[in-house]
């Protein structure tokens, strides 16, 4: 790994860890609205369903494309 890339990686890690120490003690809007009202569970469930749906769709598309590629290769061999 080049020296510049290592340096950038280390600097990025240091800056990200330093940002966590700059937090104040008051609660954020996320805690105030989502966690206290119980809506965060709904948000997590919806996001999970959407991501699982996208992953399933990509998996099925990959299988279909693999079959089509195999058919094309079989036809070219003949």
HELIX and SHEET records of a PDB file:
HELIX    1   1 UNK A    3  UNK A   21  1                                  19    
HELIX    2   2 UNK A   29  UNK A   30  1                                   2    
HELIX    3   3 UNK A   31  UNK A   35  3                                   5    
HELIX    4   4 UNK A   36  UNK A   37  1                                   2    
HELIX    5   5 UNK A   40  UNK A   77  1                                  38    
END                                                                             
